[in-house]
Amino acid sequence: MSSQDNGQVYGRVALIGLGLIASSMFWAMKRAGLAGEVTGYARSQETRETARQIGLCDRVCDSAQEAVKDADLVVLCVPVGAMGPVMKDIAPVLKPGATVSDVGSVKRHVIDAVQPHIPEGVHFVPAHPLAGTEHSGPESGFAELFDNRWSLLVPVEGTDSQAVEQLRKLWEGMGANVDVMDADHHDLVLAVTSHTPHLIAYTMVGVADDLRRVTDSEVIKYSAAGFRDFTRIAASDPTMWRDVFLTNKDATLEILGRFTEELFALQRAIRTGDGEHLHDYFTRTRAIRRGIIEAGQDTDAPDFGRGQKK
Ligand code: NAP
């Protein structure tokens, strides 16, 4: 029976880095029987031991080279800044005809760092699932993470179309909707929808932390929904987000510039008592929230559905 007939998309998949995204991929692949065997590697002994204990991956290897040997698909699931060095390490042992992909939140930097190390005869199809939580590590993953979320494929020019289609099948099998996008456009879109909002949340929580010292814990004790949502986002992994801002610099600075202009306009409206400006602005932004709910990308529940997720 061919791998297509039994639902399998790849015979052997290797996951490099065993955190939230890799573990969710593993459980989602298992749920749908998308891979024959999944091997895994993480940098620390501690993560590898945890993975073995919880049955994350069919085989956990003690080196990245051992994990990718004979793999049909290798997915780099490490922080964006680590992609290049990891790729350089595994390049000599990749199987001819294999596909290398990644899940990094920034695409231009990953392409520039990884592509020079891709050997002749190996395909490279960068990807980015638009799904996550503020949790990290091997125990944070769950099979449903990608259900009804978007996964963006960002193939470089000249990529084998069959390799792209096979990866699309894998992401669809893991529950995602798939789109193809250009790397620079991806980085700008994500600067608006994810990167800058995270920076704003980090800033707001930082400001509140300064204030907390003045108001003796009242910020925590009486934290209202707006602030609580910011703290959830600002609890995201520091290494991952440091790398995102260091590697998606231009797009983030562009959006931050626009954000600052808008903030000044709102500040001015408050100072001058321009209620009409404030009301019009908040009416426009409310419509965006409705659009997201109508598109099935969040729920209307008071906790935004987060209570159901890990
Ligand atoms: P995570 O839970 O923090 O896991 C990261 C994994 O990478 C760990 O297994 C870690 O190993 C390993 N690692 C870290 N630094 C490394 C290095 N220098 N060399 C080799 N391995 C290293 O991270 P994650 O949330 O799954 O994120 C992984 C990737 O997915 C990132 O590129 C991120 O941008 C992207 N992404 C994240 C989200 C999200 O919301 N979290 C969403 C979409 C895409 P140890 O445990 O041994 O340290």
py3Dmol code that shows the C-alpha trace and the ligand (Angstrom):
import py3Dmol

protein = """\
ATOM      1  CA  MET A   1       0.000   0.000   0.000  1.00  0.00           C
ATOM      2  CA  SER A   2       1.414   3.446  -0.861  1.00  0.00           C
ATOM      3  CA  SER A   3       1.659   6.090   1.841  1.00  0.00           C
ATOM      4  CA  GLN A   4      -1.152   8.032   0.089  1.00  0.00           C
ATOM      5  CA  ASP A   5      -3.638   5.120   0.408  1.00  0.00           C
ATOM      6  CA  ASN A   6      -3.512   4.781   4.185  1.00  0.00           C
ATOM      7  CA  GLY A   7      -3.638   8.499   5.004  1.00  0.00           C
ATOM      8  CA  GLN A   8       0.097   8.729   5.565  1.00  0.00           C
ATOM      9  CA  VAL A   9       1.639  11.813   3.977  1.00  0.00           C
ATOM     10  CA  TYR A  10       5.281  11.095   4.878  1.00  0.00           C
ATOM     11  CA  GLY A  11       6.998   7.851   5.807  1.00  0.00           C
ATOM     12  CA  ARG A  12       9.407   9.407   8.294  1.00  0.00           C
ATOM     13  CA  VAL A  13       9.235  12.864   9.878  1.00  0.00           C
ATOM     14  CA  ALA A  14      11.924  14.447  12.094  1.00  0.00           C
ATOM     15  CA  LEU A  15      11.077  17.255  14.508  1.00  0.00           C
ATOM     16  CA  ILE A  16      14.054  19.345  15.623  1.00  0.00           C
ATOM     17  CA  GLY A  17      13.183  21.234  18.813  1.00  0.00           C
ATOM     18  CA  LEU A  18      10.493  19.693  21.012  1.00  0.00           C
ATOM     19  CA  GLY A  19       8.448  22.608  22.351  1.00  0.00           C
ATOM     20  CA  LEU A  20       4.856  23.779  21.977  1.00  0.00           C
ATOM     21  CA  ILE A  21       4.731  23.672  18.179  1.00  0.00           C
ATOM     22  CA  ALA A  22       6.659  20.426  17.638  1.00  0.00           C
ATOM     23  CA  SER A  23       4.701  18.572  20.326  1.00  0.00           C
ATOM     24  CA  SER A  24       1.395  19.824  18.926  1.00  0.00           C
ATOM     25  CA  MET A  25       2.503  18.682  15.458  1.00  0.00           C
ATOM     26  CA  PHE A  26       3.378  15.269  16.812  1.00  0.00           C
ATOM     27  CA  TRP A  27      -0.013  14.773  18.499  1.00  0.00           C
ATOM     28  CA  ALA A  28      -1.851  16.145  15.449  1.00  0.00           C
ATOM     29  CA  MET A  29       0.083  13.822  13.106  1.00  0.00           C
ATOM     30  CA  LYS A  30      -0.699  10.857  15.372  1.00  0.00           C
ATOM     31  CA  ARG A  31      -4.381  11.788  15.552  1.00  0.00           C
ATOM     32  CA  ALA A  32      -4.695  11.523  11.777  1.00  0.00           C
ATOM     33  CA  GLY A  33      -2.000   8.890  11.065  1.00  0.00           C
ATOM     34  CA  LEU A  34      -0.088  11.284   8.817  1.00  0.00           C
ATOM     35  CA  ALA A  35       3.424   9.898   9.392  1.00  0.00           C
ATOM     36  CA  GLY A  36       4.886   6.384   9.587  1.00  0.00           C
ATOM     37  CA  GLU A  37       7.528   7.226  12.177  1.00  0.00           C
ATOM     38  CA  VAL A  38       8.285  10.512  13.928  1.00  0.00           C
ATOM     39  CA  THR A  39      11.735  11.080  15.386  1.00  0.00           C
ATOM     40  CA  GLY A  40      12.603  14.039  17.602  1.00  0.00           C
ATOM     41  CA  TYR A  41      15.552  15.912  19.003  1.00  0.00           C
ATOM     42  CA  ALA A  42      15.817  18.712  21.572  1.00  0.00           C
ATOM     43  CA  ARG A  43      18.937  20.540  22.689  1.00  0.00           C
ATOM     44  CA  SER A  44      18.773  19.702  26.396  1.00  0.00           C
ATOM     45  CA  GLN A  45      18.921  16.287  27.999  1.00  0.00           C
ATOM     46  CA  GLU A  46      16.061  17.395  30.271  1.00  0.00           C
ATOM     47  CA  THR A  47      13.673  18.075  27.368  1.00  0.00           C
ATOM     48  CA  ARG A  48      14.640  14.810  25.677  1.00  0.00           C
ATOM     49  CA  GLU A  49      13.943  12.892  28.901  1.00  0.00           C
ATOM     50  CA  THR A  50      10.560  14.596  29.346  1.00  0.00           C
ATOM     51  CA  ALA A  51       9.690  13.773  25.732  1.00  0.00           C
ATOM     52  CA  ARG A  52      10.555  10.109  26.291  1.00  0.00           C
ATOM     53  CA  GLN A  53       8.474   9.990  29.464  1.00  0.00           C
ATOM     54  CA  ILE A  54       5.336  11.425  27.860  1.00  0.00           C
ATOM     55  CA  GLY A  55       5.675   9.448  24.618  1.00  0.00           C
ATOM     56  CA  LEU A  56       6.373  12.527  22.525  1.00  0.00           C
ATOM     57  CA  CYS A  57       7.832  11.129  19.276  1.00  0.00           C
ATOM     58  CA  ASP A  58       8.182   7.481  18.340  1.00  0.00           C
ATOM     59  CA  ARG A  59      11.931   7.818  18.899  1.00  0.00           C
ATOM     60  CA  VAL A  60      13.803  10.609  20.697  1.00  0.00           C
ATOM     61  CA  CYS A  61      17.416  10.886  19.498  1.00  0.00           C
ATOM     62  CA  ASP A  62      20.462  12.308  21.252  1.00  0.00           C
ATOM     63  CA  SER A  63      21.648  14.274  18.230  1.00  0.00           C
ATOM     64  CA  ALA A  64      19.918  16.238  15.491  1.00  0.00           C
ATOM     65  CA  GLN A  65      21.890  14.340  12.848  1.00  0.00           C
ATOM     66  CA  GLU A  66      20.634  10.999  14.175  1.00  0.00           C
ATOM     67  CA  ALA A  67      17.040  12.292  14.186  1.00  0.00           C
ATOM     68  CA  VAL A  68      17.057  13.501  10.560  1.00  0.00           C
ATOM     69  CA  LYS A  69      18.814  10.450   9.091  1.00  0.00           C
ATOM     70  CA  ASP A  70      16.484   8.879   6.467  1.00  0.00           C
ATOM     71  CA  ALA A  71      13.715  11.403   7.204  1.00  0.00           C
ATOM     72  CA  ASP A  72      11.406  12.353   4.322  1.00  0.00           C
ATOM     73  CA  LEU A  73      10.430  15.559   6.101  1.00  0.00           C
ATOM     74  CA  VAL A  74      12.503  17.538   8.612  1.00  0.00           C
ATOM     75  CA  VAL A  75      10.740  20.348  10.490  1.00  0.00           C
ATOM     76  CA  LEU A  76      12.864  22.913  12.321  1.00  0.00           C
ATOM     77  CA  CYS A  77      10.873  23.862  15.439  1.00  0.00           C
ATOM     78  CA  VAL A  78      13.517  25.925  17.263  1.00  0.00           C
ATOM     79  CA  PRO A  79      13.578  29.696  17.941  1.00  0.00           C
ATOM     80  CA  VAL A  80      14.116  31.766  14.785  1.00  0.00           C
ATOM     81  CA  GLY A  81      17.681  32.730  15.759  1.00  0.00           C
ATOM     82  CA  ALA A  82      18.688  29.054  16.064  1.00  0.00           C
ATOM     83  CA  MET A  83      17.404  27.921  12.626  1.00  0.00           C
ATOM     84  CA  GLY A  84      20.622  28.631  10.656  1.00  0.00           C
ATOM     85  CA  PRO A  85      23.067  26.835  13.004  1.00  0.00           C
ATOM     86  CA  VAL A  86      20.704  23.831  13.350  1.00  0.00           C
ATOM     87  CA  MET A  87      20.354  23.576   9.552  1.00  0.00           C
ATOM     88  CA  LYS A  88      24.128  23.760   9.102  1.00  0.00           C
ATOM     89  CA  ASP A  89      24.535  20.882  11.560  1.00  0.00           C
ATOM     90  CA  ILE A  90      22.041  18.529   9.866  1.00  0.00           C
ATOM     91  CA  ALA A  91      22.803  19.386   6.214  1.00  0.00           C
ATOM     92  CA  PRO A  92      25.475  16.702   5.620  1.00  0.00           C
ATOM     93  CA  VAL A  93      23.205  13.786   6.598  1.00  0.00           C
ATOM     94  CA  LEU A  94      19.926  14.735   4.867  1.00  0.00           C
ATOM     95  CA  LYS A  95      18.420  12.148   2.542  1.00  0.00           C
ATOM     96  CA  PRO A  96      18.347  13.165  -1.164  1.00  0.00           C
ATOM     97  CA  GLY A  97      14.757  14.107  -2.110  1.00  0.00           C
ATOM     98  CA  ALA A  98      13.858  15.009   1.491  1.00  0.00           C
ATOM     99  CA  THR A  99      11.979  18.207   2.346  1.00  0.00           C
ATOM    100  CA  VAL A 100      13.154  20.635   5.016  1.00  0.00           C
ATOM    101  CA  SER A 101      10.534  22.945   6.521  1.00  0.00           C
ATOM    102  CA  ASP A 102      10.292  25.139   9.602  1.00  0.00           C
ATOM    103  CA  VAL A 103       7.621  26.770  11.759  1.00  0.00           C
ATOM    104  CA  GLY A 104       9.402  30.048  12.554  1.00  0.00           C
ATOM    105  CA  SER A 105       7.338  33.182  13.187  1.00  0.00           C
ATOM    106  CA  VAL A 106       9.540  35.257  10.851  1.00  0.00           C
ATOM    107  CA  LYS A 107      10.161  34.111   7.294  1.00  0.00           C
ATOM    108  CA  ARG A 108      12.697  36.326   5.442  1.00  0.00           C
ATOM    109  CA  HIS A 109      15.343  35.857   8.128  1.00  0.00           C
ATOM    110  CA  VAL A 110      14.788  32.098   8.302  1.00  0.00           C
ATOM    111  CA  ILE A 111      15.058  31.779   4.509  1.00  0.00           C
ATOM    112  CA  ASP A 112      18.299  33.806   4.467  1.00  0.00           C
ATOM    113  CA  ALA A 113      19.750  31.761   7.346  1.00  0.00           C
ATOM    114  CA  VAL A 114      18.645  28.288   6.217  1.00  0.00           C
ATOM    115  CA  GLN A 115      18.669  28.243   2.427  1.00  0.00           C
ATOM    116  CA  PRO A 116      22.457  28.544   1.946  1.00  0.00           C
ATOM    117  CA  HIS A 117      22.859  25.235   3.819  1.00  0.00           C
ATOM    118  CA  ILE A 118      20.207  23.271   1.861  1.00  0.00           C
ATOM    119  CA  PRO A 119      22.055  20.564  -0.100  1.00  0.00           C
ATOM    120  CA  GLU A 120      21.460  19.931  -3.811  1.00  0.00           C
ATOM    121  CA  GLY A 121      18.447  17.611  -4.261  1.00  0.00           C
ATOM    122  CA  VAL A 122      16.789  18.580  -0.955  1.00  0.00           C
ATOM    123  CA  HIS A 123      13.620  20.721  -1.032  1.00  0.00           C
ATOM    124  CA  PHE A 124      13.071  23.684   1.263  1.00  0.00           C
ATOM    125  CA  VAL A 125       9.495  24.788   2.031  1.00  0.00           C
ATOM    126  CA  PRO A 126       9.323  27.322   4.887  1.00  0.00           C
ATOM    127  CA  ALA A 127       6.045  27.439   6.822  1.00  0.00           C
ATOM    128  CA  HIS A 128       4.391  29.233   9.723  1.00  0.00           C
ATOM    129  CA  PRO A 129       1.336  27.960  11.605  1.00  0.00           C
ATOM    130  CA  LEU A 130      -0.654  30.906  12.957  1.00  0.00           C
ATOM    131  CA  ALA A 131      -1.487  29.128  16.177  1.00  0.00           C
ATOM    132  CA  GLY A 132       0.043  29.189  19.606  1.00  0.00           C
ATOM    133  CA  THR A 133      -0.423  29.735  23.294  1.00  0.00           C
ATOM    134  CA  GLU A 134       1.680  31.514  25.902  1.00  0.00           C
ATOM    135  CA  HIS A 135       2.955  28.111  27.083  1.00  0.00           C
ATOM    136  CA  SER A 136       6.155  26.478  25.910  1.00  0.00           C
ATOM    137  CA  GLY A 137       8.069  23.232  26.266  1.00  0.00           C
ATOM    138  CA  PRO A 138       7.400  19.580  25.375  1.00  0.00           C
ATOM    139  CA  GLU A 139       4.401  19.200  27.708  1.00  0.00           C
ATOM    140  CA  SER A 140       2.504  22.212  26.370  1.00  0.00           C
ATOM    141  CA  GLY A 141       1.431  20.730  23.031  1.00  0.00           C
ATOM    142  CA  PHE A 142      -1.982  19.329  22.096  1.00  0.00           C
ATOM    143  CA  ALA A 143      -3.425  17.794  18.934  1.00  0.00           C
ATOM    144  CA  GLU A 144      -6.112  20.450  18.407  1.00  0.00           C
ATOM    145  CA  LEU A 145      -3.780  23.470  18.339  1.00  0.00           C
ATOM    146  CA  PHE A 146      -3.923  23.856  14.550  1.00  0.00           C
ATOM    147  CA  ASP A 147      -7.611  23.025  14.041  1.00  0.00           C
ATOM    148  CA  ASN A 148      -9.220  25.685  11.845  1.00  0.00           C
ATOM    149  CA  ARG A 149      -6.115  27.917  12.152  1.00  0.00           C
ATOM    150  CA  TRP A 150      -4.116  29.144   9.184  1.00  0.00           C
ATOM    151  CA  SER A 151      -0.773  27.703   8.256  1.00  0.00           C
ATOM    152  CA  LEU A 152       1.165  29.794   5.750  1.00  0.00           C
ATOM    153  CA  LEU A 153       3.573  28.155   3.308  1.00  0.00           C
ATOM    154  CA  VAL A 154       6.303  30.468   2.043  1.00  0.00           C
ATOM    155  CA  PRO A 155       8.124  28.579  -0.741  1.00  0.00           C
ATOM    156  CA  VAL A 156      11.169  30.217  -2.265  1.00  0.00           C
ATOM    157  CA  GLU A 157      11.364  30.729  -6.031  1.00  0.00           C
ATOM    158  CA  GLY A 158      11.880  27.542  -8.020  1.00  0.00           C
ATOM    159  CA  THR A 159      10.659  25.191  -5.272  1.00  0.00           C
ATOM    160  CA  ASP A 160       9.383  21.827  -6.463  1.00  0.00           C
ATOM    161  CA  SER A 161       5.584  22.123  -6.545  1.00  0.00           C
ATOM    162  CA  GLN A 162       5.080  18.505  -5.463  1.00  0.00           C
ATOM    163  CA  ALA A 163       7.098  19.152  -2.298  1.00  0.00           C
ATOM    164  CA  VAL A 164       4.853  22.145  -1.554  1.00  0.00           C
ATOM    165  CA  GLU A 165       1.672  20.132  -2.174  1.00  0.00           C
ATOM    166  CA  GLN A 166       2.835  17.311   0.084  1.00  0.00           C
ATOM    167  CA  LEU A 167       3.500  19.751   2.922  1.00  0.00           C
ATOM    168  CA  ARG A 168       0.104  21.356   2.308  1.00  0.00           C
ATOM    169  CA  LYS A 169      -1.481  17.900   2.755  1.00  0.00           C
ATOM    170  CA  LEU A 170       0.322  17.441   6.053  1.00  0.00           C
ATOM    171  CA  TRP A 171      -0.886  20.779   7.451  1.00  0.00           C
ATOM    172  CA  GLU A 172      -4.432  20.155   6.223  1.00  0.00           C
ATOM    173  CA  GLY A 173      -4.293  16.714   7.827  1.00  0.00           C
ATOM    174  CA  MET A 174      -3.292  18.404  11.099  1.00  0.00           C
ATOM    175  CA  GLY A 175      -6.484  20.492  10.892  1.00  0.00           C
ATOM    176  CA  ALA A 176      -5.110  23.741   9.435  1.00  0.00           C
ATOM    177  CA  ASN A 177      -6.254  25.869   6.521  1.00  0.00           C
ATOM    178  CA  VAL A 178      -3.328  26.496   4.192  1.00  0.00           C
ATOM    179  CA  ASP A 179      -2.342  29.578   2.186  1.00  0.00           C
ATOM    180  CA  VAL A 180       0.785  30.364   0.221  1.00  0.00           C
ATOM    181  CA  MET A 181       2.447  33.735   0.793  1.00  0.00           C
ATOM    182  CA  ASP A 182       5.575  35.658  -0.138  1.00  0.00           C
ATOM    183  CA  ALA A 183       8.151  36.018   2.690  1.00  0.00           C
ATOM    184  CA  ASP A 184       8.259  39.837   2.887  1.00  0.00           C
ATOM    185  CA  HIS A 185       4.483  40.106   2.774  1.00  0.00           C
ATOM    186  CA  HIS A 186       4.258  37.452   5.494  1.00  0.00           C
ATOM    187  CA  ASP A 187       6.613  39.417   7.739  1.00  0.00           C
ATOM    188  CA  LEU A 188       4.621  42.643   7.296  1.00  0.00           C
ATOM    189  CA  VAL A 189       1.247  40.957   7.903  1.00  0.00           C
ATOM    190  CA  LEU A 190       2.580  39.241  11.024  1.00  0.00           C
ATOM    191  CA  ALA A 191       4.122  42.489  12.283  1.00  0.00           C
ATOM    192  CA  VAL A 192       0.565  43.896  12.287  1.00  0.00           C
ATOM    193  CA  THR A 193      -1.349  40.883  13.566  1.00  0.00           C
ATOM    194  CA  SER A 194       1.099  39.372  16.025  1.00  0.00           C
ATOM    195  CA  HIS A 195       4.528  40.933  16.547  1.00  0.00           C
ATOM    196  CA  THR A 196       3.599  44.547  17.327  1.00  0.00           C
ATOM    197  CA  PRO A 197       0.603  43.527  19.516  1.00  0.00           C
ATOM    198  CA  HIS A 198       2.986  41.373  21.549  1.00  0.00           C
ATOM    199  CA  LEU A 199       5.385  44.292  21.964  1.00  0.00           C
ATOM    200  CA  ILE A 200       2.531  46.535  23.100  1.00  0.00           C
ATOM    201  CA  ALA A 201       1.385  43.899  25.597  1.00  0.00           C
ATOM    202  CA  TYR A 202       4.935  43.519  26.937  1.00  0.00           C
ATOM    203  CA  THR A 203       5.122  47.311  27.327  1.00  0.00           C
ATOM    204  CA  MET A 204       1.754  47.668  29.062  1.00  0.00           C
ATOM    205  CA  VAL A 205       2.545  44.924  31.542  1.00  0.00           C
ATOM    206  CA  GLY A 206       5.971  46.496  32.132  1.00  0.00           C
ATOM    207  CA  VAL A 207       4.315  49.854  32.884  1.00  0.00           C
ATOM    208  CA  ALA A 208       1.860  48.181  35.266  1.00  0.00           C
ATOM    209  CA  ASP A 209       4.745  46.401  36.969  1.00  0.00           C
ATOM    210  CA  ASP A 210       6.416  49.757  37.627  1.00  0.00           C
ATOM    211  CA  LEU A 211       3.118  51.070  38.968  1.00  0.00           C
ATOM    212  CA  ARG A 212       2.594  47.999  41.136  1.00  0.00           C
ATOM    213  CA  ARG A 213       5.511  49.087  43.270  1.00  0.00           C
ATOM    214  CA  VAL A 214       3.641  52.322  43.927  1.00  0.00           C
ATOM    215  CA  THR A 215       0.177  50.898  44.463  1.00  0.00           C
ATOM    216  CA  ASP A 216       1.182  47.853  46.494  1.00  0.00           C
ATOM    217  CA  SER A 217      -0.185  44.945  44.441  1.00  0.00           C
ATOM    218  CA  GLU A 218      -3.467  46.583  43.495  1.00  0.00           C
ATOM    219  CA  VAL A 219      -2.678  46.066  39.815  1.00  0.00           C
ATOM    220  CA  ILE A 220      -2.650  42.314  40.413  1.00  0.00           C
ATOM    221  CA  LYS A 221      -5.487  42.191  42.929  1.00  0.00           C
ATOM    222  CA  TYR A 222      -7.955  44.223  40.870  1.00  0.00           C
ATOM    223  CA  SER A 223      -6.671  43.254  37.436  1.00  0.00           C
ATOM    224  CA  ALA A 224      -9.489  43.760  34.949  1.00  0.00           C
ATOM    225  CA  ALA A 225     -10.087  41.850  31.735  1.00  0.00           C
ATOM    226  CA  GLY A 226      -8.086  44.239  29.531  1.00  0.00           C
ATOM    227  CA  PHE A 227      -4.964  43.978  31.639  1.00  0.00           C
ATOM    228  CA  ARG A 228      -5.377  40.232  32.178  1.00  0.00           C
ATOM    229  CA  ASP A 229      -5.413  39.706  28.397  1.00  0.00           C
ATOM    230  CA  PHE A 230      -2.207  41.721  28.113  1.00  0.00           C
ATOM    231  CA  THR A 231      -0.520  39.650  30.849  1.00  0.00           C
ATOM    232  CA  ARG A 232      -1.426  36.423  29.047  1.00  0.00           C
ATOM    233  CA  ILE A 233       0.289  37.629  25.885  1.00  0.00           C
ATOM    234  CA  ALA A 234       3.211  39.105  27.836  1.00  0.00           C
ATOM    235  CA  ALA A 235       3.824  35.693  29.462  1.00  0.00           C
ATOM    236  CA  SER A 236       4.974  34.305  26.100  1.00  0.00           C
ATOM    237  CA  ASP A 237       8.421  32.749  25.774  1.00  0.00           C
ATOM    238  CA  PRO A 238      11.171  35.423  26.111  1.00  0.00           C
ATOM    239  CA  THR A 239      13.659  33.673  23.794  1.00  0.00           C
ATOM    240  CA  MET A 240      11.154  33.191  21.004  1.00  0.00           C
ATOM    241  CA  TRP A 241       9.996  36.814  21.153  1.00  0.00           C
ATOM    242  CA  ARG A 242      13.475  38.275  21.471  1.00  0.00           C
ATOM    243  CA  ASP A 243      14.333  36.470  18.217  1.00  0.00           C
ATOM    244  CA  VAL A 244      11.128  37.654  16.503  1.00  0.00           C
ATOM    245  CA  PHE A 245      11.947  41.321  17.147  1.00  0.00           C
ATOM    246  CA  LEU A 246      15.626  40.956  16.279  1.00  0.00           C
ATOM    247  CA  THR A 247      14.774  39.286  12.962  1.00  0.00           C
ATOM    248  CA  ASN A 248      11.616  41.133  11.856  1.00  0.00           C
ATOM    249  CA  LYS A 249      13.085  44.526  12.623  1.00  0.00           C
ATOM    250  CA  ASP A 250      11.986  46.629   9.621  1.00  0.00           C
ATOM    251  CA  ALA A 251       8.341  45.542   9.502  1.00  0.00           C
ATOM    252  CA  THR A 252       7.932  45.838  13.273  1.00  0.00           C
ATOM    253  CA  LEU A 253       9.474  49.325  13.347  1.00  0.00           C
ATOM    254  CA  GLU A 254       7.230  50.398  10.438  1.00  0.00           C
ATOM    255  CA  ILE A 255       4.073  49.255  12.242  1.00  0.00           C
ATOM    256  CA  LEU A 256       5.262  50.672  15.575  1.00  0.00           C
ATOM    257  CA  GLY A 257       5.717  54.063  13.865  1.00  0.00           C
ATOM    258  CA  ARG A 258       2.129  53.981  12.637  1.00  0.00           C
ATOM    259  CA  PHE A 259       0.947  52.831  16.056  1.00  0.00           C
ATOM    260  CA  THR A 260       2.687  55.767  17.731  1.00  0.00           C
ATOM    261  CA  GLU A 261       1.023  58.239  15.340  1.00  0.00           C
ATOM    262  CA  GLU A 262      -2.425  56.806  16.105  1.00  0.00           C
ATOM    263  CA  LEU A 263      -1.700  56.843  19.815  1.00  0.00           C
ATOM    264  CA  PHE A 264      -0.770  60.523  19.650  1.00  0.00           C
ATOM    265  CA  ALA A 265      -4.018  61.253  17.783  1.00  0.00           C
ATOM    266  CA  LEU A 266      -6.047  59.487  20.490  1.00  0.00           C
ATOM    267  CA  GLN A 267      -4.047  61.221  23.222  1.00  0.00           C
ATOM    268  CA  ARG A 268      -4.873  64.550  21.598  1.00  0.00           C
ATOM    269  CA  ALA A 269      -8.577  63.622  21.341  1.00  0.00           C
ATOM    270  CA  ILE A 270      -8.636  62.850  25.060  1.00  0.00           C
ATOM    271  CA  ARG A 271      -6.848  66.115  25.912  1.00  0.00           C
ATOM    272  CA  THR A 272      -9.158  68.235  23.724  1.00  0.00           C
ATOM    273  CA  GLY A 273     -12.305  66.340  24.774  1.00  0.00           C
ATOM    274  CA  ASP A 274     -12.987  65.172  21.177  1.00  0.00           C
ATOM    275  CA  GLY A 275     -15.535  62.470  22.065  1.00  0.00           C
ATOM    276  CA  GLU A 276     -16.623  62.082  18.451  1.00  0.00           C
ATOM    277  CA  HIS A 277     -13.117  61.077  17.389  1.00  0.00           C
ATOM    278  CA  LEU A 278     -12.893  58.528  20.198  1.00  0.00           C
ATOM    279  CA  HIS A 279     -16.356  57.106  19.493  1.00  0.00           C
ATOM    280  CA  ASP A 280     -15.737  56.794  15.744  1.00  0.00           C
ATOM    281  CA  TYR A 281     -12.385  55.143  16.355  1.00  0.00           C
ATOM    282  CA  PHE A 282     -13.769  52.592  18.813  1.00  0.00           C
ATOM    283  CA  THR A 283     -16.690  51.833  16.468  1.00  0.00           C
ATOM    284  CA  ARG A 284     -14.243  51.034  13.658  1.00  0.00           C
ATOM    285  CA  THR A 285     -12.121  48.760  15.840  1.00  0.00           C
ATOM    286  CA  ARG A 286     -15.176  46.944  17.174  1.00  0.00           C
ATOM    287  CA  ALA A 287     -16.034  45.902  13.606  1.00  0.00           C
ATOM    288  CA  ILE A 288     -12.642  44.192  13.282  1.00  0.00           C
ATOM    289  CA  ARG A 289     -13.392  42.072  16.353  1.00  0.00           C
ATOM    290  CA  ARG A 290     -16.718  41.051  14.814  1.00  0.00           C
ATOM    291  CA  GLY A 291     -14.946  40.119  11.581  1.00  0.00           C
ATOM    292  CA  ILE A 292     -12.530  37.824  13.453  1.00  0.00           C
ATOM    293  CA  ILE A 293     -15.409  36.044  15.202  1.00  0.00           C
ATOM    294  CA  GLU A 294     -17.350  35.693  11.948  1.00  0.00           C
ATOM    295  CA  ALA A 295     -14.241  34.200  10.305  1.00  0.00           C
ATOM    296  CA  GLY A 296     -14.199  31.531  13.059  1.00  0.00           C
ATOM    297  CA  GLN A 297     -10.794  32.657  14.383  1.00  0.00           C
ATOM    298  CA  ASP A 298     -12.036  33.294  17.947  1.00  0.00           C
ATOM    299  CA  THR A 299     -15.219  32.823  19.977  1.00  0.00           C
ATOM    300  CA  ASP A 300     -17.603  35.360  21.416  1.00  0.00           C
ATOM    301  CA  ALA A 301     -17.388  33.774  24.897  1.00  0.00           C
ATOM    302  CA  PRO A 302     -16.413  36.186  27.680  1.00  0.00           C
ATOM    303  CA  ASP A 303     -13.058  34.419  28.164  1.00  0.00           C
ATOM    304  CA  PHE A 304     -12.503  34.381  24.387  1.00  0.00           C
ATOM    305  CA  GLY A 305     -12.620  30.576  24.523  1.00  0.00           C
ATOM    306  CA  ARG A 306      -9.235  30.373  26.222  1.00  0.00           C
ATOM    307  CA  GLY A 307     -10.576  28.330  29.099  1.00  0.00           C
ATOM    308  CA  GLN A 308     -10.895  25.384  26.700  1.00  0.00           C
ATOM    309  CA  LYS A 309      -7.266  25.533  25.630  1.00  0.00           C
ATOM    310  CA  LYS A 310      -4.230  24.400  27.553  1.00  0.00           C
TER     311      LYS A 310
END
"""
ligand_1 = """\
48
NAP
P 9.408 26.228 22.710
O 8.197 25.590 23.281
O 10.142 27.229 23.552
O 10.445 25.103 22.217
C 11.641 25.420 21.578
C 12.458 24.168 21.333
O 13.660 24.552 20.631
C 12.903 23.451 22.585
O 12.843 22.071 22.394
C 14.363 23.902 22.746
O 15.149 22.913 23.342
C 14.809 24.060 21.326
N 15.902 25.037 21.194
C 15.945 26.285 21.733
N 17.093 26.907 21.400
C 17.796 26.036 20.654
C 19.060 26.093 20.035
N 19.844 27.189 20.108
N 19.481 24.996 19.340
C 18.722 23.887 19.286
N 17.485 23.777 19.849
C 17.047 24.839 20.525
O 9.103 26.984 21.345
P 7.819 26.941 20.395
O 6.772 27.850 20.958
O 7.475 25.537 20.045
O 8.419 27.718 19.123
C 9.217 27.044 18.170
C 9.202 27.846 16.873
O 7.846 28.013 16.462
C 9.787 29.253 16.987
O 10.567 29.512 15.834
C 8.581 30.170 17.006
O 8.867 31.414 16.388
C 7.566 29.369 16.189
N 6.152 29.597 16.529
C 5.761 29.727 17.828
C 4.426 29.972 18.121
C 3.964 30.139 19.556
O 2.920 30.742 19.807
N 4.678 29.632 20.528
C 3.475 30.013 17.088
C 3.894 29.810 15.780
C 5.244 29.596 15.493
P 15.319 22.813 24.956
O 13.954 22.567 25.507
O 16.202 21.654 25.107
O 15.901 24.125 25.376
"""
view = py3Dmol.view(width=600, height=400)
view.addModel(protein, "pdb")
view.setStyle({"model": 0}, {"cartoon": {"style": "trace"}})
view.addModel(ligand_1, "xyz")
view.setStyle({"model": 1}, {"stick": {}})
view.zoomTo()
view.show()
